[in-house]
Amino acid sequence: MSRIYVMVWLLPILFMIHDFEEIIMLKPCQKRNQAYFVKKGYRQYPFNYPESTSAFSIAVLEEFILASLVALISSFTGQVILWYGVFFAFTLHLLFHLITAVKIKRYIGSTFTSIVLLLPCCYILYDSIMYIPTEPVNIALACIVCSVFTFANVYALIKLIPVFEYFLVAFSKGGD
């Protein structure tokens, strides 16, 4: 197995390691930080979802499926530019988490893995660039397009979490 295929499959693996922290720490961080954010006058703050962790996990599942599909497509076709763009967006996502944590001076439910994974992800981006036989402008375009798509997808999923919660509550009530 070549080096690039290992890097390609690190996308869904690293994504899930990071998102496990988010899933596990969602409610504890809400509880710990709520009074602080209210006192500081924040109207919106990180991970402030009144819905269940299960509803949040549905959004994570969708992202994991997409990351896995990108890895699968890149593995089968040998074309890694799409993977590179998505991996770039994931790395940028880690950086945004760190900037948020520094800005608000608090641990948020993604800080630890963002710190641990940021430099390795940057190295993977650096090391894998030689496997993409195209012009730098195409790589930059892939990074921009994949980042816009990824962040739009995350935004849409955040807006859909209440809908996921509605269906989970309806399911729990049964209907037998």
C-alpha positions as CSV (number, residue, x, y, z in Angstrom):
1,M,0.0,0.0,0.0
2,S,1.4,3.3,-1.0
3,R,2.0,6.2,1.4
4,I,-0.8,8.4,-0.2
5,Y,-3.4,5.7,0.3
6,V,-2.6,5.6,4.0
7,M,-2.9,9.4,4.1
8,V,-6.2,9.2,2.2
9,W,-7.7,6.9,4.8
10,L,-6.5,9.1,7.7
11,L,-9.3,11.6,6.7
12,P,-12.2,9.6,8.1
13,I,-10.1,8.2,11.0
14,L,-8.8,11.6,12.2
15,F,-12.2,13.2,11.6
16,M,-13.9,10.6,13.9
17,I,-11.2,11.0,16.6
18,H,-11.8,14.7,16.6
19,D,-15.6,14.3,16.5
20,F,-15.6,11.8,19.3
21,E,-14.2,14.6,21.5
22,E,-17.1,16.8,20.3
23,I,-19.7,14.2,21.0
24,I,-18.3,13.2,24.4
25,M,-17.8,16.8,25.6
26,L,-20.9,18.4,24.1
27,K,-23.1,18.4,27.2
28,P,-20.3,18.7,29.8
29,C,-19.0,21.8,28.0
30,Q,-22.4,23.3,27.8
31,K,-23.0,22.8,31.5
32,R,-19.6,24.1,32.5
33,N,-19.5,27.1,30.2
34,Q,-23.1,28.3,30.1
35,A,-22.9,30.6,33.1
36,Y,-19.6,32.1,31.8
37,F,-21.1,32.9,28.4
38,V,-24.3,34.4,29.9
39,K,-22.1,36.5,32.2
40,K,-20.0,37.7,29.3
41,G,-23.1,38.6,27.3
42,Y,-22.6,36.1,24.5
43,R,-25.8,35.5,22.6
44,Q,-24.4,32.6,20.6
45,Y,-21.5,30.5,21.7
46,P,-19.8,27.2,20.7
47,F,-21.7,23.9,21.2
48,N,-24.8,25.6,22.5
49,Y,-27.3,23.0,21.3
50,P,-30.3,22.4,23.6
51,E,-30.9,19.2,21.6
52,S,-29.6,15.8,22.6
53,T,-26.1,14.4,21.8
54,S,-27.9,11.8,19.7
55,A,-29.2,14.6,17.4
56,F,-25.7,16.1,17.1
57,S,-24.4,12.6,16.4
58,I,-26.6,12.3,13.3
59,A,-24.8,15.4,11.9
60,V,-21.5,13.8,12.7
61,L,-22.6,10.6,10.9
62,E,-23.4,12.4,7.7
63,E,-20.0,14.1,7.8
64,F,-18.3,10.8,8.5
65,I,-20.1,9.2,5.5
66,L,-19.0,12.0,3.2
67,A,-15.4,11.8,4.5
68,S,-15.4,8.0,4.0
69,L,-16.8,8.4,0.5
70,V,-14.1,10.9,-0.5
71,A,-11.5,8.4,0.8
72,L,-13.1,5.6,-1.0
73,I,-13.4,7.5,-4.3
74,S,-9.8,8.7,-4.0
75,S,-8.6,5.2,-3.3
76,F,-10.4,3.6,-6.2
77,T,-9.6,6.3,-8.8
78,G,-6.1,7.2,-7.6
79,Q,-7.2,10.9,-8.0
80,V,-6.5,12.6,-4.7
81,I,-7.2,16.2,-5.5
82,L,-10.8,16.0,-4.0
83,W,-9.4,14.3,-0.9
84,Y,-6.8,17.0,-0.6
85,G,-9.4,19.7,-0.8
86,V,-11.6,18.0,1.9
87,F,-8.5,17.3,4.1
88,F,-7.6,21.0,3.8
89,A,-11.1,22.0,4.9
90,F,-10.9,19.6,7.8
91,T,-7.5,21.1,8.8
92,L,-9.0,24.6,8.5
93,H,-11.9,23.4,10.7
94,L,-9.4,22.4,13.4
95,L,-7.7,25.8,13.2
96,F,-11.1,27.6,13.6
97,H,-11.8,25.5,16.7
98,L,-8.4,26.7,18.2
99,I,-9.0,30.3,17.3
100,T,-12.5,30.1,18.9
101,A,-11.0,28.6,22.1
102,V,-8.3,31.2,22.3
103,K,-10.8,34.0,21.6
104,I,-13.2,33.0,24.3
105,K,-10.4,31.8,26.6
106,R,-12.2,28.6,27.4
107,Y,-11.9,24.9,26.6
108,I,-14.6,24.0,24.1
109,G,-15.5,20.4,23.2
110,S,-12.9,20.2,20.4
111,T,-9.9,22.0,21.8
112,F,-7.8,19.0,22.7
113,T,-7.9,17.1,19.5
114,S,-7.6,20.3,17.5
115,I,-4.3,21.0,19.3
116,V,-3.1,17.4,18.9
117,L,-4.2,17.0,15.2
118,L,-3.4,20.4,13.7
119,L,0.4,19.9,13.1
120,P,0.1,16.3,11.9
121,C,-2.7,17.4,9.5
122,C,-0.5,20.3,8.2
123,Y,2.3,17.8,7.7
124,I,0.0,15.4,5.8
125,L,-1.1,18.3,3.5
126,Y,2.6,19.2,2.9
127,D,3.7,15.6,2.4
128,S,0.9,14.6,0.1
129,I,1.1,17.6,-2.3
130,M,3.6,15.7,-4.5
131,Y,1.0,13.0,-5.2
132,I,-1.3,15.5,-7.0
133,P,-0.2,15.8,-10.6
134,T,-1.8,19.1,-11.4
135,E,-1.1,22.8,-11.4
136,P,-1.0,24.6,-8.1
137,V,-4.0,26.8,-9.1
138,N,-6.1,23.6,-9.4
139,I,-5.0,22.5,-6.0
140,A,-5.9,26.0,-4.6
141,L,-9.2,25.8,-6.3
142,A,-10.0,22.4,-4.9
143,C,-9.1,23.7,-1.4
144,I,-11.4,26.7,-1.8
145,V,-14.3,24.8,-3.3
146,C,-14.1,21.9,-0.8
147,S,-13.8,24.4,2.1
148,V,-16.9,26.3,1.0
149,F,-18.8,23.1,0.5
150,T,-17.7,21.7,3.8
151,F,-18.5,24.8,5.9
152,A,-21.9,25.2,4.1
153,N,-22.6,21.5,4.9
154,V,-21.7,22.0,8.6
155,Y,-23.8,25.1,8.7
156,A,-26.8,23.3,7.2
157,L,-26.3,20.3,9.6
158,I,-26.2,22.7,12.6
159,K,-29.5,24.1,11.4
160,L,-30.9,20.6,11.0
161,I,-30.1,19.4,14.5
162,P,-33.5,20.5,15.8
163,V,-35.1,18.5,13.0
164,F,-33.1,15.4,13.9
165,E,-34.1,15.9,17.6
166,Y,-37.8,16.1,16.6
167,F,-37.6,12.8,14.7
168,L,-35.6,11.1,17.6
169,V,-38.3,12.2,20.1
170,A,-41.1,11.0,17.8
171,F,-39.3,7.7,17.4
172,S,-38.8,7.3,21.1
173,K,-42.5,7.7,21.7
174,G,-43.2,4.8,19.5
175,G,-46.3,4.2,17.5
176,D,-46.9,0.6,17.9
